[in-house]
Amino acid sequence: MNLSFADTLYFKKENILEIILGLHRSYKSLQGEIQSCCEIYNLTFNELLVLLEIRKGFIKKIDIANKIYLKKQNLNLIIKDLSKKKIIVNENDKIIITKIGNDTIEKTINRINEKIIKIFKKTDPKNMAGFINIIESI
């Protein structure tokens, strides 16, 4: 992590504690939002991760499995379930998200983005430099 002098100005004990608490609250808040989205759209967390990776451009099973650290057997089950839900189509060893899948993932991403924006608006600007550096290092 590259830190400039300005980044270290707020690295006092109290500020670091505030950053850690902010990260913890943010993590819990985002986890709750992700869980809600999964329940609304009838997805498991792993199915959501697979959809996000497919959306990023990973269309081969081996690439997806390596990216999100899933065993190929588990990935095959997830792909099978997503295909049954008509969220993806598996053609010629390439995985394509259907219109239903695109709508689902778009709604999920928008909802999570709104939550992230709310979290950042609540963060004290003087702690933001440290907060951003810590997030980048994660």
ABEGO torsion letter per residue (X at the ends): XBBBAAAAAABBAAAAAAAAAAAAAAAAAAAAAAAAAAAAAGBBAAAAAAAAAAAAGBABAAAAAAAAGBBAAAAAAAAAAAAAAGABBBBGGBBBBBAAAAAAAAAAAAAAAAAAAAAAAABBAAAAAAAAAAAAAX
